Amino acid sequence: MKRRTVIKTLGMAIPSFWLSKAIARSKIHANAPIAKIDFKPDWKSLEQYVVPEWFRDAKFGIWAHWGPQCQPERGDWYARGMYQEGSDQYNYHVQKYGHPSTFGFKDVINEWQAEKWDPEMLLDLYKRAGAQYFVALANHHDNLDLYDSSHQPWNSTKVGPKKDLIAGWAKAAKKRGLRFGVSVHAAHAWTWYETAQRADKKGPLKDIPYDGKITKSDGKNKWWSGLDPQDLYAQNHPLSENSGDDGMIHRQWHWGNGVNVPTKKYCNNFYDRTVELIDKYEPDLVYFDDTALPLWPIDDAGLRIAAHYYNISQQKHNGKLEAVINGKILDDQQRKCMVWDIEKGQSNQIEKEPWQTCTCIGAWHYDRRIYENKNYKSSKTVIHMLADVVSKNGNLLLSVPLRGDGSIDSEAIETVEGIASWMSINSESIIGTRPWNLFGEGPAMDNPAPLTAQGFNEGKNKPFTAEDVRFTTKGNVLYAIVMGWPQTGNVLIKSVKKDNYRANEVQLLGEKNKVRFKQTVDGLELIFPEDIDKQRPAYVFKIT
């Protein structure tokens, strides 16, 4: 970790660049009206973005990464995998629904009714778990809009559930005082669905094309009569280079390496759909599953969306910018323009700007096998991840899988309720906090796994033990989050030495009596009370 100049104030060591930034902001807020910024659709203009305080304070969000690909209950990227001959999802699809030449993903959408979806019950659960914001899937790479979209005929009000899902989610979240976000993934449908142009290479249906290139004229006397499947599949174009290689899409995600470039009409339609989503449902956060912004650098649609979103946020909030955009794989300039999101991974240092980890307790799209095998992340795993992320100036956005019918299974409830139990006692060490001058100490810091691509270093570091501590701060309080029960009944926090932080009082959150402690030049030794639960996921010491 880089060395920083440190200023001591209120008995605590605070990095000077954070202090100077806070002082500068406080002067602006105290002495001048809010200056509205006219954002333009270019990176230089977007650099003026400042992350809103609500996001910095929130720290924990829950995500419903839920759509028609959850209906088969066979895991992530189903609408692509079902067209990959011989794959697990292809074999499952043929057995359950029939061959993809006659029963394509459009027909899976028709099966999806979301009949047990209860956003009120789910948002009660998520709020109880301590979530400060909630994010709902607005569309995925499968290209179905889950809202009343006037620019995409294939939307959830006209097919499938025949419901405006985003409206339902937004109403339930805002009713409970949660910030509301949407995730947008549809920019990549153009290449992602290319598997639907294929045909079997062997077997009795060899060379019979899947349904990826059918058109409106093929819908006579079908349930989808009047709809054009190309508005969904977007496959009336040549294949990208090496499209038959299932891994090629990852190398072409940045719209390079021989990708078939989308038409201007496709890009403009994505822009229209996304701006309508923003204007109609007024989300506080928009998560883009893209490198930087959607369709960049082949088109400026993403830049235009970002500028529009920031400008209307200011209009709604009397000049104050309250909007958040999440983007992945950002360069230094782009990280000034939006909030960096790391998928299934964590930074290994305190980041200067707020950032976010997104992860899931199971698969992104519901996979019944994970439930049946009891393989969800435990509440303990999530709590450790949350503490680690927050100690490094980040937020955690946690996806909780829902079944195709909209219900939540018992194993997922157990994980969420475990988080709720811990947060009911310890949330003050998470919500509204800021990093200390060190994020933590302990063996889990040894040889940290580097980030690869947009993240994916999750679970590659040493597991947390009682020797691992993470720090957060609030005012003149330092929180030390100890990741387990020490066998000796006490813990030495080496970073809180007598010469850099004077501890006057220590309390273990959830316990009435003050904690006995001893502070020396070697650190702060805390004596755990003997009569407390030794199975807590983590113990939070409030040091004043």
C-alpha positions as CSV (number, residue, x, y, z in Angstrom):
1,M,0.0,0.0,0.0
2,K,1.3,3.5,-0.8
3,R,2.6,5.6,2.0
4,R,0.5,8.7,2.8
5,T,1.0,11.9,4.7
6,V,-1.1,11.7,7.8
7,I,-2.6,14.4,10.0
8,K,-3.7,13.6,13.6
9,T,-7.1,15.0,14.6
10,L,-9.6,14.1,17.2
11,G,-7.2,11.4,18.4
12,M,-7.2,9.7,15.1
13,A,-4.8,9.4,12.1
14,I,-6.5,10.6,8.9
15,P,-4.9,10.7,5.5
16,S,-4.3,14.3,4.5
17,F,-5.7,14.1,1.0
18,W,-9.1,13.0,2.4
19,L,-9.0,15.8,5.0
20,S,-8.1,18.5,2.5
21,K,-10.8,17.3,0.2
22,A,-13.4,17.3,3.0
23,I,-12.4,20.8,4.0
24,A,-12.6,22.0,0.5
25,R,-16.0,20.5,0.0
26,S,-17.3,21.9,3.4
27,K,-16.2,25.4,2.3
28,I,-18.1,25.0,-1.0
29,H,-21.2,23.8,0.8
30,A,-21.0,26.6,3.4
31,N,-20.1,29.6,1.3
32,A,-21.5,29.1,-2.1
33,P,-24.6,28.0,-3.9
34,I,-24.4,24.6,-5.7
35,A,-23.0,25.2,-9.2
36,K,-24.9,23.2,-11.7
37,I,-22.7,21.5,-14.3
38,D,-23.8,21.2,-17.9
39,F,-22.4,17.7,-18.7
40,K,-21.5,17.0,-22.3
41,P,-21.2,13.5,-23.9
42,D,-17.5,13.3,-23.7
43,W,-15.0,11.9,-21.2
44,K,-13.4,15.3,-20.4
45,S,-16.8,16.8,-19.4
46,L,-17.8,13.7,-17.4
47,E,-14.6,14.1,-15.3
48,Q,-16.4,16.8,-13.3
49,Y,-18.5,14.1,-11.7
50,V,-18.4,13.8,-7.9
51,V,-19.8,10.7,-6.2
52,P,-22.8,11.6,-4.1
53,E,-22.7,11.3,-0.3
54,W,-25.7,8.9,-0.2
55,F,-23.7,6.3,-2.1
56,R,-20.6,6.8,0.0
57,D,-22.7,6.3,3.2
58,A,-24.8,3.4,1.9
59,K,-22.1,0.7,1.8
60,F,-24.5,-2.2,1.2
61,G,-27.0,-2.9,-1.5
62,I,-29.0,-5.9,-2.6
63,W,-29.6,-6.8,-6.2
64,A,-32.4,-8.8,-7.9
65,H,-30.5,-10.2,-10.9
66,W,-33.8,-11.7,-12.0
67,G,-35.4,-12.2,-15.4
68,P,-36.5,-14.8,-17.9
69,Q,-33.2,-16.7,-17.8
70,C,-34.1,-17.7,-14.2
71,Q,-37.2,-19.6,-15.5
72,P,-35.3,-22.8,-16.6
73,E,-33.4,-22.7,-13.2
74,R,-30.2,-23.8,-14.9
75,G,-27.8,-21.0,-14.2
76,D,-26.3,-17.9,-15.9
77,W,-26.2,-17.0,-19.6
78,Y,-28.9,-19.6,-20.3
79,A,-30.2,-17.8,-23.4
80,R,-26.8,-18.1,-25.0
81,G,-25.8,-21.5,-23.6
82,M,-29.0,-23.3,-24.8
83,Y,-27.8,-22.7,-28.3
84,Q,-24.4,-24.2,-27.7
85,E,-24.7,-27.8,-28.9
86,G,-23.5,-30.4,-26.3
87,S,-23.4,-27.9,-23.5
88,D,-25.1,-28.6,-20.2
89,Q,-27.7,-26.0,-20.9
90,Y,-28.3,-27.2,-24.4
91,N,-28.8,-30.8,-23.2
92,Y,-31.1,-29.6,-20.4
93,H,-33.1,-27.5,-22.9
94,V,-33.6,-30.3,-25.4
95,Q,-34.8,-32.6,-22.7
96,K,-37.1,-30.0,-20.9
97,Y,-38.4,-27.9,-23.8
98,G,-37.4,-29.4,-27.1
99,H,-34.9,-28.5,-29.9
100,P,-33.9,-24.8,-30.2
101,S,-35.0,-24.8,-33.8
102,T,-38.6,-25.1,-32.6
103,F,-38.5,-23.9,-29.0
104,G,-36.1,-21.0,-28.7
105,F,-35.5,-18.5,-26.0
106,K,-38.4,-16.4,-27.1
107,D,-40.6,-19.4,-26.1
108,V,-38.9,-19.6,-22.7
109,I,-39.9,-16.0,-22.2
110,N,-43.5,-17.0,-22.9
111,E,-43.3,-19.7,-20.2
112,W,-42.1,-17.1,-17.7
113,Q,-45.0,-15.9,-15.6
114,A,-43.4,-14.6,-12.4
115,E,-46.5,-15.7,-10.6
116,K,-45.0,-15.7,-7.1
117,W,-43.2,-12.4,-7.3
118,D,-43.8,-10.3,-4.2
119,P,-41.6,-7.2,-4.2
120,E,-43.1,-5.9,-0.9
121,M,-42.1,-9.0,1.0
122,L,-38.7,-9.2,-0.6
123,L,-37.9,-5.5,0.1
124,D,-38.9,-5.9,3.7
125,L,-36.4,-8.8,4.0
126,Y,-33.6,-6.8,2.2
127,K,-34.1,-3.7,4.4
128,R,-34.0,-5.9,7.5
129,A,-30.7,-7.2,6.2
130,G,-29.3,-3.6,6.3
131,A,-29.4,-2.8,2.6
132,Q,-29.4,0.9,1.9
133,Y,-30.0,0.6,-1.8
134,F,-31.7,-2.0,-4.0
135,V,-31.0,-2.7,-7.7
136,A,-33.3,-4.5,-10.1
137,L,-32.4,-6.0,-13.5
138,A,-33.9,-3.8,-16.2
139,N,-32.7,-6.0,-19.1
140,H,-30.0,-8.6,-19.6
141,H,-28.0,-9.7,-22.6
142,D,-31.2,-11.6,-23.6
143,N,-32.6,-8.2,-24.7
144,L,-36.0,-8.4,-23.0
145,D,-36.9,-5.1,-21.3
146,L,-38.5,-5.7,-17.9
147,Y,-40.5,-2.5,-18.0
148,D,-43.0,-0.7,-20.1
149,S,-40.7,0.1,-23.0
150,S,-42.0,2.0,-26.0
151,H,-38.8,1.3,-28.0
152,Q,-38.7,-2.5,-27.4
153,P,-41.8,-4.5,-28.3
154,W,-40.3,-7.5,-26.4
155,N,-40.9,-6.2,-22.9
156,S,-42.4,-7.7,-19.8
157,T,-45.7,-5.8,-20.1
158,K,-46.5,-7.5,-23.5
159,V,-44.9,-10.9,-23.1
160,G,-44.1,-13.3,-20.3
161,P,-45.4,-12.0,-17.0
162,K,-47.4,-9.1,-18.6
163,K,-46.2,-6.9,-15.7
164,D,-44.1,-3.8,-15.4
165,L,-41.5,-5.3,-13.1
166,I,-39.3,-2.2,-12.7
167,A,-42.3,-0.2,-11.7
168,G,-43.1,-2.7,-9.0
169,W,-39.6,-2.9,-7.7
170,A,-39.2,0.9,-7.7
171,K,-42.4,1.4,-5.8
172,A,-41.5,-1.1,-3.1
173,A,-37.9,0.2,-2.7
174,K,-38.9,3.9,-2.5
175,K,-41.7,3.1,-0.1
176,R,-39.1,1.8,2.4
177,G,-36.7,4.7,1.9
178,L,-34.2,2.7,0.0
179,R,-32.3,4.2,-2.9
180,F,-33.3,2.5,-6.2
181,G,-31.1,1.3,-9.0
182,V,-31.4,-0.5,-12.3
183,S,-28.9,-2.7,-14.1
184,V,-28.7,-2.6,-17.9
185,H,-26.9,-5.3,-19.9
186,A,-28.6,-5.3,-23.3
187,A,-26.0,-3.5,-25.3
188,H,-24.2,-6.8,-26.0
189,A,-27.3,-8.7,-27.3
190,W,-25.9,-8.1,-30.9
191,T,-23.0,-10.5,-30.4
192,W,-24.2,-12.5,-27.3
193,Y,-27.1,-14.1,-29.2
194,E,-24.9,-15.1,-32.2
195,T,-25.1,-18.8,-30.9
196,A,-28.8,-18.6,-31.9
197,Q,-27.7,-18.5,-35.6
198,R,-26.1,-21.9,-35.4
199,A,-27.4,-25.4,-36.1
200,D,-26.6,-28.9,-34.8
201,K,-23.4,-30.3,-36.3
202,K,-24.5,-33.9,-35.7
203,G,-27.5,-36.0,-34.8
204,P,-31.0,-36.3,-36.4
205,L,-31.5,-32.5,-36.6
206,K,-28.1,-31.8,-38.1
207,D,-27.9,-28.5,-40.1
208,I,-31.5,-27.4,-39.2
209,P,-31.0,-23.8,-38.0
210,Y,-31.9,-22.7,-34.6
211,D,-34.5,-19.9,-34.3
212,G,-32.0,-17.0,-34.2
213,K,-32.7,-15.6,-37.7
214,I,-36.5,-16.1,-37.9
215,T,-38.6,-12.9,-38.7
216,K,-42.0,-11.5,-38.1
217,S,-43.4,-13.3,-41.2
218,D,-42.6,-16.7,-39.5
219,G,-45.1,-15.9,-36.7
220,K,-48.3,-16.6,-38.5
221,N,-50.6,-18.6,-36.1
222,K,-47.9,-18.6,-33.4
223,W,-48.2,-17.2,-29.9
224,W,-45.9,-14.4,-30.9
225,S,-47.8,-13.4,-34.0
226,G,-47.3,-9.7,-34.7
227,L,-43.9,-9.6,-33.0
228,D,-40.6,-9.6,-34.8
229,P,-38.1,-12.0,-33.2
230,Q,-35.3,-9.8,-34.6
231,D,-36.3,-7.1,-32.2
232,L,-35.3,-9.6,-29.5
233,Y,-32.4,-11.6,-31.0
234,A,-30.9,-8.9,-33.2
235,Q,-29.3,-11.5,-35.4
236,N,-30.0,-10.3,-38.9
237,H,-26.3,-9.7,-39.5
238,P,-23.1,-11.7,-40.3
239,L,-21.4,-13.5,-37.5
240,S,-18.4,-12.0,-35.8
241,E,-15.0,-13.4,-36.6
242,N,-14.5,-16.9,-35.0
243,S,-18.0,-16.7,-33.6
244,G,-18.0,-20.6,-33.4
245,D,-15.5,-20.3,-30.6
246,D,-17.6,-20.0,-27.5
247,G,-14.9,-18.1,-25.7
248,M,-14.5,-15.5,-28.4
249,I,-17.2,-13.2,-27.0
250,H,-15.0,-12.4,-24.0
251,R,-12.1,-11.2,-26.2
252,Q,-14.6,-9.2,-28.2
253,W,-16.4,-7.6,-25.3
254,H,-14.6,-4.3,-25.9
255,W,-16.1,-4.2,-29.4
256,G,-12.8,-5.3,-31.0
257,N,-10.9,-8.4,-32.2
258,G,-13.1,-9.0,-35.2
259,V,-16.5,-8.3,-33.7
260,N,-19.4,-7.6,-36.0
261,V,-20.1,-3.9,-35.3
262,P,-23.7,-3.0,-34.6
263,T,-25.6,-0.7,-36.9
264,K,-26.3,2.9,-35.9
265,K,-30.0,2.0,-35.7
266,Y,-29.2,-0.7,-33.1
267,C,-27.1,1.8,-31.1
268,N,-29.7,4.5,-31.2
269,N,-32.4,2.1,-30.2
270,F,-30.4,1.1,-27.1
271,Y,-29.9,4.8,-26.3
272,D,-33.7,5.4,-26.6
273,R,-34.6,2.5,-24.4
274,T,-32.2,3.4,-21.7
275,V,-33.1,7.1,-21.6
276,E,-36.7,6.2,-21.4
277,L,-35.9,3.8,-18.5
278,I,-34.1,6.6,-16.6
279,D,-36.7,9.3,-17.3
280,K,-39.7,7.1,-16.5
281,Y,-38.5,5.3,-13.3
282,E,-36.0,7.9,-11.9
283,P,-33.4,5.5,-10.6
284,D,-30.7,6.8,-8.2
285,L,-28.1,4.3,-9.7
286,V,-27.6,2.8,-13.2
287,Y,-25.3,-0.3,-13.4
288,F,-23.9,-1.0,-16.8
289,D,-22.5,-4.4,-17.5
290,D,-20.0,-3.0,-20.0
291,T,-16.4,-1.9,-20.3
292,A,-16.6,1.8,-19.4
293,L,-20.0,2.8,-20.9
294,P,-22.3,0.8,-23.3
295,L,-21.1,0.5,-26.9
296,W,-17.9,2.5,-26.3
297,P,-15.8,3.1,-28.3
298,I,-17.7,2.1,-31.4
299,D,-20.6,4.5,-30.6
300,D,-21.2,7.5,-28.3
301,A,-24.6,6.2,-27.1
302,G,-23.2,5.5,-23.6
303,L,-21.6,8.9,-23.3
304,R,-24.9,10.5,-24.3
305,I,-26.8,8.5,-21.8
306,A,-24.4,9.4,-19.0
307,A,-24.5,13.1,-19.7
308,H,-28.3,13.0,-19.9
309,Y,-28.6,11.1,-16.6
310,Y,-26.3,13.5,-14.7
311,N,-28.0,16.6,-16.1
312,I,-31.5,15.5,-15.3
313,S,-30.4,14.4,-11.8
314,Q,-29.3,18.0,-11.2
315,Q,-32.5,19.3,-12.5
316,K,-34.5,17.1,-10.1
317,H,-32.3,17.9,-7.1
318,N,-31.9,21.7,-7.4
319,G,-28.5,21.5,-8.9
320,K,-27.2,18.7,-6.7
321,L,-26.0,15.6,-8.6
322,E,-27.4,12.5,-6.9
323,A,-26.9,10.0,-9.7
324,V,-24.5,7.0,-9.7
325,I,-23.3,5.1,-12.7
326,N,-21.4,1.8,-12.3
327,G,-19.0,0.7,-15.0
328,K,-16.3,-1.9,-15.3
329,I,-12.6,-2.0,-16.4
330,L,-12.1,1.7,-16.2
331,D,-9.0,3.7,-17.0
332,D,-7.8,6.5,-14.7
333,Q,-9.8,9.1,-16.6
334,Q,-13.0,7.0,-16.6
335,R,-12.8,6.4,-12.9
336,K,-13.3,10.1,-12.4
337,C,-16.5,9.9,-14.5
338,M,-18.4,7.2,-12.7
339,V,-18.1,4.6,-9.9
340,W,-15.8,1.6,-10.7
341,D,-17.4,-1.8,-10.2
342,I,-15.4,-4.9,-9.6
343,E,-17.3,-8.1,-10.5
344,K,-16.7,-11.0,-8.0
345,G,-13.6,-9.5,-6.6
346,Q,-12.1,-6.9,-4.3
347,S,-9.4,-4.2,-4.4
348,N,-6.3,-4.9,-2.4
349,Q,-5.9,-1.4,-1.1
350,I,-7.8,1.7,0.1
351,E,-9.1,3.3,-3.1
352,K,-9.0,7.1,-3.3
353,E,-12.5,7.2,-4.9
354,P,-15.5,5.2,-3.8
355,W,-16.0,1.9,-5.7
356,Q,-18.2,-1.2,-5.6
357,T,-17.9,-5.0,-5.6
358,C,-20.8,-6.9,-7.1
359,T,-21.2,-10.5,-6.3
360,C,-23.8,-13.2,-5.8
361,I,-24.5,-15.7,-3.1
362,G,-25.1,-18.3,-5.8
363,A,-25.3,-18.0,-9.6
364,W,-26.2,-14.7,-11.3
365,H,-29.3,-16.4,-12.8
366,Y,-31.1,-19.0,-10.6
367,D,-29.6,-22.5,-10.6
368,R,-31.6,-25.0,-8.7
369,R,-28.6,-27.3,-8.3
370,I,-26.9,-24.7,-6.1
371,Y,-29.9,-24.6,-3.8
372,E,-30.3,-28.4,-3.7
373,N,-26.6,-28.9,-2.9
374,K,-26.7,-26.1,-0.3
375,N,-23.8,-24.3,-2.0
376,Y,-24.8,-20.7,-1.4
377,K,-22.4,-18.3,0.2
378,S,-22.9,-18.2,4.0
379,S,-23.9,-15.1,5.8
380,K,-20.4,-15.3,7.5
381,T,-18.7,-15.2,4.1
382,V,-20.8,-12.2,3.0
383,I,-20.2,-10.3,6.3
384,H,-16.4,-10.8,6.0
385,M,-16.5,-9.6,2.4
386,L,-18.6,-6.6,3.4
387,A,-16.2,-5.6,6.1
388,D,-13.2,-6.0,3.8
389,V,-14.8,-4.0,1.0
390,V,-16.0,-1.1,3.3
391,S,-12.6,-0.9,4.9
392,K,-11.1,-0.1,1.5
393,N,-13.6,2.7,0.7
394,G,-16.0,0.4,-1.3
395,N,-19.6,-0.7,-1.3
396,L,-20.9,-4.3,-1.6
397,L,-23.8,-5.0,-4.1
398,L,-25.0,-8.5,-3.3
399,S,-27.2,-10.4,-5.7
400,V,-29.8,-12.8,-4.0
401,P,-31.1,-15.3,-6.5
402,L,-34.8,-15.6,-7.1
403,R,-36.5,-18.5,-8.8
404,G,-38.2,-18.0,-12.2
405,D,-41.6,-17.6,-10.5
406,G,-40.2,-14.8,-8.4
407,S,-40.0,-16.6,-5.0
408,I,-36.9,-16.8,-2.8
409,D,-35.8,-20.3,-1.6
410,S,-35.2,-21.3,2.0
411,E,-31.4,-21.4,1.6
412,A,-31.2,-17.9,0.3
413,I,-33.5,-16.7,3.1
414,E,-31.1,-18.3,5.6
415,T,-28.1,-16.4,4.3
416,V,-30.0,-13.1,4.2
417,E,-31.5,-13.5,7.6
418,G,-27.9,-14.3,8.9
419,I,-26.8,-11.0,7.5
420,A,-29.8,-9.3,9.1
421,S,-29.0,-10.7,12.5
422,W,-25.4,-9.4,12.4
423,M,-26.3,-6.0,10.9
424,S,-29.0,-5.5,13.6
425,I,-26.1,-5.2,16.1
426,N,-23.1,-4.0,14.0
427,S,-24.5,-1.9,11.2
428,E,-23.0,1.3,12.7
429,S,-19.5,0.0,11.9
430,I,-20.5,-0.3,8.2
431,I,-23.2,2.3,7.2
432,G,-22.0,5.9,7.0
433,T,-18.3,5.0,7.8
434,R,-15.1,6.0,6.0
435,P,-11.8,4.2,5.8
436,W,-9.0,4.6,8.4
437,N,-5.4,5.2,7.3
438,L,-5.0,1.4,7.2
439,F,-7.7,-1.0,6.0
440,G,-6.7,-3.8,8.2
441,E,-4.1,-6.3,9.4
442,G,-3.7,-10.1,9.6
443,P,-2.6,-13.1,7.5
444,A,-5.4,-12.8,4.9
445,M,-3.4,-9.8,3.6
446,D,-0.4,-11.9,2.6
447,N,0.2,-12.3,-1.1
448,P,-3.2,-10.9,-2.2
449,A,-4.7,-12.3,-5.4
450,P,-4.5,-9.7,-8.2
451,L,-7.6,-8.6,-10.1
452,T,-8.1,-10.2,-13.5
453,A,-10.1,-8.4,-16.2
454,Q,-13.1,-6.8,-14.4
455,G,-12.5,-8.6,-11.1
456,F,-12.7,-12.3,-10.4
457,N,-10.2,-12.6,-7.5
458,E,-13.0,-13.5,-5.1
459,G,-12.2,-16.5,-2.9
460,K,-8.5,-16.6,-4.0
461,N,-7.0,-15.0,-0.9
462,K,-6.5,-16.8,2.4
463,P,-9.7,-17.2,4.4
464,F,-10.3,-14.7,7.2
465,T,-9.6,-15.9,10.8
466,A,-9.7,-14.2,14.2
467,E,-6.2,-12.8,13.5
468,D,-7.7,-10.7,10.7
469,V,-9.0,-7.2,11.5
470,R,-10.6,-4.6,9.3
471,F,-11.0,-0.9,10.3
472,T,-13.6,1.7,9.6
473,T,-14.2,5.1,11.1
474,K,-17.0,7.5,12.0
475,G,-16.3,10.9,13.6
476,N,-13.9,10.2,16.5
477,V,-14.7,6.5,16.6
478,L,-12.5,3.7,15.2
479,Y,-14.2,0.4,14.6
480,A,-12.1,-2.7,14.7
481,I,-13.9,-5.6,13.0
482,V,-12.3,-8.9,14.2
483,M,-13.2,-11.8,11.8
484,G,-13.8,-14.5,14.4
485,W,-13.4,-15.7,18.0
486,P,-9.8,-16.0,19.1
487,Q,-8.9,-19.2,20.9
488,T,-7.0,-17.3,23.6
489,G,-9.9,-15.1,24.4
490,N,-8.1,-11.9,23.6
491,V,-6.7,-10.2,20.5
492,L,-3.8,-7.8,19.9
493,I,-4.5,-5.2,17.3
494,K,-1.0,-4.2,16.3
495,S,-2.0,-1.2,14.2
496,V,-3.6,0.7,17.1
497,K,-0.4,1.5,19.0
498,K,0.0,4.0,21.8
499,D,1.9,6.4,19.6
500,N,-0.6,6.7,16.8
501,Y,-4.0,6.4,18.4
502,R,-5.0,6.8,22.0
503,A,-7.8,4.5,23.0
504,N,-9.9,6.0,25.9
505,E,-12.8,3.5,25.9
506,V,-13.6,0.3,24.1
507,Q,-17.1,-1.3,23.7
508,L,-18.0,-4.6,22.0
509,L,-21.1,-3.8,19.9
510,G,-24.1,-5.8,21.3
511,E,-22.7,-5.9,24.8
512,K,-23.5,-3.5,27.6
513,N,-20.3,-3.7,29.6
514,K,-17.1,-1.9,28.5
515,V,-14.3,-4.1,27.3
516,R,-11.1,-4.4,29.3
517,F,-8.0,-3.4,27.2
518,K,-4.4,-2.6,27.5
519,Q,-2.6,-0.3,25.0
520,T,1.2,-0.3,24.6
521,V,3.7,0.5,21.9
522,D,3.0,-3.1,20.6
523,G,-0.7,-2.4,20.0
524,L,-4.1,-2.6,21.6
525,E,-4.9,-5.8,23.5
526,L,-8.6,-6.5,23.8
527,I,-10.0,-9.0,26.3
528,F,-13.1,-10.7,25.0
529,P,-16.0,-11.1,27.5
530,E,-16.3,-14.7,28.6
531,D,-20.0,-15.1,28.4
532,I,-20.7,-14.1,24.8
533,D,-21.6,-16.2,21.7
534,K,-18.4,-17.6,20.3
535,Q,-20.0,-18.3,16.9
536,R,-20.5,-14.8,15.6
537,P,-19.2,-14.2,12.1
538,A,-17.3,-11.1,13.3
539,Y,-16.9,-9.0,16.4
540,V,-16.9,-5.2,16.3
541,F,-15.0,-3.2,18.8
542,K,-15.9,0.5,19.1
543,I,-12.8,2.4,20.1
544,T,-13.3,6.0,21.2
